[in-house]
Amino acid sequence: MPQKILLVDDREDNLFSMETILEPGGYQFVKARSGRQALKILLNEFDFALILMDVKMPNLDGFETASLIYEREKLRHIPIIFITANTYGEDNIFKGYRTGAVDYISKPINPDLLRAKVSVFIDLYKKNHQLLLQEQKLKAINKNLENEITERKNSEEKVLELNKQLLANIEQLETVNKELDSFAFMASHDMQEPLRKILTFSNLLVVKHNEQLDGAAREKIIIIQKAAERMQKLIKDILDFSKLTVEREPFVKTDLTQIAREAVEELSDNAKDRRAQIQIGQLPSLPINANMIRSLFFNLVGNALKYSKKDTDPSIKIYADKAAKKDADKTMPDSKKYHRIYVEDNGIGFDQQYAERIFEMFKRLHPNTEYEGTGIGLALCKQIMEKHKGFISALGKQDEGATFIISLPVAMQHA
């Protein structure tokens, strides 16, 4: 497929000139007549190999547009070349580079120079794309290795060799995952400061300039504030999710009844507002990370409150499976035994066909306008159970409530 290039200039003749010069390269062009139009295009399209952008444009100049582009994680890989008719001093040139630009081209444009520079960045884009394909191929190979291990388990030598290859691949993938989680943690943390400024200055607008604002302006400020608050919640959930990867707190035998009570106490104001009845039965004492399991109960009970019926007071029950306490098979080691704990509610429930989907990252069954949330809470619960070598599943029926089943090992399991 032809590589896509975004051309940004407020003059149609300049756009036509760049397109004419580069047309022999067989590229696909998308044109924008302003910085705002470019940002609008980039809301839906991320697969540009390069952006050629004029510096001097009305409203948003090239520097400001580049800064806004690079605030989005999905767009930071796209190189930007500034097109300028001015001779900038070193300070302004450095300003362009600080926004993330990779190069400058002066007007009038030298066709050969433009084609040469664009060709270099297109080649770089193609090589990066090839690396991504190789990564996908590696993941496919790993999956094939797992299948081969299952199919050839009768051949001990081949199984051992495949296990060695698989372990090496897993170790490599774990390293990459840790780096990605660390990156997500740092990126999310750095995003909080500009959000705080958005909320602070929008509040100042309302407080200090209220009389100068008409009704429509106030409504827009409220929309900005709500969006910023939702983004803050999303960042907090992403940080919580990322922290699990580096969590190194020891597992200590702990009374789960007390942990559940502490989680419910954190939600007491919300529960009172909704007139919820929350019952906590006698839960076992198990080797756990208390902070993680407290977060697990907090998310599950919070979910039950959020998805309660509008015309029915929420009723939430947390209890253990009595049958799980009996050691029916005395020969089975504790590492193979599990305690099952249930969190049951009488809320809106869900269709059972979505029982696995609800634990996926950012997956939601309802729109934000109907029920607030980020789609991370249940993914966090699943991650916590994986850290404990346990399991979590869900049973639900539309308009008849949901039950989440937590299976925790009786004894600590070492990786």
N, C-alpha and C positions, 0 to 999 in steps of 0.2 A: 504493500500500500504506500502511496506517496506520503512523504513526511509533511506535517502541518506546521505552518508558520503564521503567527499572528502579527499583522501589520497595524500599527497604531499611529495615526497622524490626523490632525484636524483639517488638513487640506486634501481634497480629492485628487489633485494633480500629483501630489507627492506619493499618495498610495498607488496611483496608476503607474508612476515612474518605477517604484520599487518592484511592483508586480511584473512589469515588462522586463526589467533587468534580470530578475530571478526566474522568469517563466521557463527558460530552456532547461532548468534543473529538474523540471517535472514535479515541483512541490505543490501542495494544496494550500491555498491562501484563505485566511479569514481576516476581514478588515474591520477596523473600528475607527470611528471618527473622533473619539474622545477617550480620556482615561476612564470615565464612568462607563462608557459602552464596553471598553475592554474588560473591566471588572465584571460586568454583567455577563459577558461571554464566558469568562473563566469560572463563573459559578457552576456551569454545566459541562464545560469541556476542560479536560486536564491533560490531554494527550498531545500538546504542542511540543515540537522539538526546539523551537526558538521563538523569541519575541523581538521584533524590531520596532522601536518606539521613539517618537519625536520627543525632545525634551520640553520645548516651549509649546504648551497647549493651554487653552482657557480653562478656568475652574480648577482642574487637577493637572499639574504639570507632570512631566515624565518621572521626576524623582519621587513625587508624592504617590503616583500610581504604582511605581515599583515597590515602594514600601508597603502599600496595602496588599499588593499581590503576594509578597513574601511573608506576610503574616499568616497565610494559609499553608498548612503543612503539605497539602497535596500539590501545591504550586511551586514549592521551593526548588525543585529540580530543574525548572525551566530557565535557561540562560536568557538574559536580556542584553541586547545591544542598543545603546542610545544613538539616535540620529540627531545631530545638532548643527545649526548654522552659526552658532556663536563660538568665540574663542574663550573658553572658561579658564580662570586661574586654577592653580593647584588645589585650592580649598574646595572649589565646586566640583572639580574632577574627583577628588577624594570622596566628596559627598555622594557622587554617583556610585562609586565603588562600594561605599558603606551600605547603600541600599540593596546591594546584591548584584549590580550590573557587572558584566564580564568584559565589556569593551565599548569604545566610542567610534563612530564614523562621522566625519564632518561633511557638511553640505558645501558646494554641490557634490553629489555622490559620485565617486569613482566606480563605474560599473564592475571593472575587473576586481577591485579591492572588495566590494560588497559580495560578489559571487564567491571569492576565495574564502572570506571569513565565514560566510554562511555555510559553505561546504565543510569547513572544519568542524563547526558545531553540529551539523547534521550527521557527520561521521561519528562524532562522539555520542550522539543520541542513539544511533544504531548499535554501537558497541555496548552501551548500557542496556539497551533492550535485549541484546543477545545474552548478556549476563543474567538478566531476569529469567529468560527462557531456560538457561542452564540451571538456575536455581529450581525452577519448576520441574525440570527433568530429574534433578537430584531427589526431589520429594517423591516423584513417581517411582524412581528406582528404589527408594526406601520402602515404599508400599509393596513393590514387587518382591523385595527381599523377605518381607513379613509373610507374604503368600507362599513363597518357596519354602520357608521354614516349616510351615504347616503341612505342605504337600510332601516334603521329603524327610519327615521326622524319623522314618525307619532307617535312614542312612546317617549314622552317628557322625561320621567324619564330615559330611557335607553340612549337617546341622551346626556343628561346632564352628566350621569356617564361616557360614552365613551369620551366625551369632556374633562372631568377631567383627564382621563388616557392619552389621546392624548397630552394634554398640558404638563403633567409631562414628557412624553417621548420626546416631542419637546424641553423642557427646558434642559433635559439631553443631547440631541443631539447637541443643540446649544452650550452648555458648551464644549462638546468634539470638536466641529468644531472650536471654538475660540482657544482652546488649540492647535489644529492641525495647525491653521493659524499662531499662535504665534511661533510655532516650525518651520514652513516653513519660516517665516520671519527671525528668528535667524539663521537657517541653511543656507539660501541663502546669508545672510549678511556675515557670516563667510567664505563663499566660494569665496568671491571677492578678498581677500588678496592673496591666492595662484595663482589666475588667473593673478593678476597684476604682480606677480613675473615671471610667464611664459612669459608674453608679454615683460617685462623689460629685462630679460636675453636673450630672443630670439633676441630682437633688438640689444643687446650688441654683440651677436655672429656675426650678420650681419655687424655691424659697425666696431668692433675691429678685427674681424678675417675673414673679407671678402675674403682676398687673399688666405687664407688657405682652403676655402670652394670651392668644385667643384659645378657644376650646379645642380646636383641631390640633394646635401645637401641644397643648397639655396631653391630649390623647396620645400623640406620637411619642412624647417623652415617657409616658407610662409604658408604652410598647417597648421602648428601648430598655427601660429598667427591668421589665419582666424578662426580656430576652437575656440580659446580662446576668440576672439572678439564676436563670435556668442554666446558662453556661457555667456559672460558678459551681452549681450542683453537679454538672457533668464533669467538670475538672476534678472536683473532690472525689467523685466515684472512680474516675480513672486513676487518681493518685492512690486510692485505697486498693484498687485492683493491682496496680504496679508494685505496691509495697509487699504484697504476698510473695512475690518472686524472691525477694531478698530477706524475707522474714526468717530469723534464726533463733527465735525464742524457744526454750526447751518445752517438751511435753511433760506435764505434771498431772498426776491423778487429782481430779477436781470434781466437786459436786456440781453436776449439770443443773440441778434444781436452782441453786443459788445464781448460776450464770444466767439462766433464763429469767429469773426475777430481776436481775440487774438490767437486762436488755429491755424488759417490759417497763421498768421504772423510767428509763430514758424516754419512753413513748407515752408516759402517763398523761401529759397534757393533751396530746392528740387523741388518746383513748377516751378521756373525759369529754372532749368536744363532740365525739361521735357516740357517746353513751355506750361504749363497748364493755362487754363482760369478758374478762380474760382469766381462764382457769389454768393453773400450772399443777400437774400431778407430780408424784414422786419420781424423779429421774435418777438414773444410776450415777455413780462416780467412775470416771474413765480418764485415761491418760490423754490430755488434750492441751492445745494452746488456748488459754482462756480468752485472750483478746480476739482470736479468730472466731471461736465458737460464740462469743458474745455478739460479734458482728453478724454471724449467721442467724441467730435468733432475732436480732434487731431487724434485719432485712425481711425475714419471713413474717414476723408479726406486723411490721410496717406495711408489707404488701397486703396482708389480710385486712388491715384498716383502710388502706387506699382503695381496694377493690370491693369494699362492702356495698350492700344494696342501699339505695337512697331512702327506701321506705321501711327498712328493717334495722334494728340495733345490732351491731356486730357481736357475734359470739365466737370466741377463739379459745381452743383447747390445746394444751401442750401436755402430752402424756407419753409414757413408754409402753412398749409391747410386753405385757407380763409373760407371755410365752417365751420371749427371748431370754428371760432370766433363768429358765430351766436348762440344765445341762443334760439334754436328752442323750447325747453321745459323749460318754466320758473319755473316749479315746481321741476325740478331736482336739487338737491343740488350740489354745486360746487365740492364737494369731489368725485362726480360721473362723472364729466366732464373732458375731456382731450383735450389738444392741440396736434395736429399732426404736426411734423416737418420732412421734407424729405431731405436726402442727396443722390443726383442722379448723376450718372457718365456714361460715354460712353465707359467704359473699356471692358475687356474680358468677364465680366459677369460670370454666373454659371448656372448649371442645377437646376431648381426649386426644384427638389427632395432633394437637399442638403440644403434647406433654413434653417432648424433647426440645422442640423449638424454643420454648420459653427460657431455657437455660443458656441460649446462645447470646453472645455479646451484641448489645444494641437491638435485640429483637423484642418487639412490642406487639401485642394483639389489639391494642386500642390506640387511637390518635392522641396526641398531646392535649388537644382541646378538650378531650373528654376526661382523661386521667393523666395527671402530671407524672413525670418520671423520665429516667435516662436510659432504661433498658440494660443497666449494668448490674443491678442488685442481685438477680438470680444467677447471673454468670459468676459473680463474686462468691455466692454460696457454693456453686459447683467447684470453683477453684479451692475453696476452703476444705471441702470434703476430699478433694484429691490430695491436698497436703496431709490430711489425716488418714490416707489410704482407705477412705470410706466411700459412700455413695449417697446420692440424693436423687429422688424421683418424685413424680407428682401424679395424683389422681384427681380428675375434675369432671364436672358435668355442668353444662350451661345453666345458669340461674339457680344452681343447687349447691354451690360452694366448692372448695378445693381442699385437698389434704396433701401436705408435703411430708415425705417419708425420708428420715435421716438414718443412715446405717453407719454406726461407728464401731471400730474394732474393740473387742473386750480388752485386748492387750496391745501395747504399742508395737507397730510394725516398722521395721527398719528397711530403708530403701536398699 
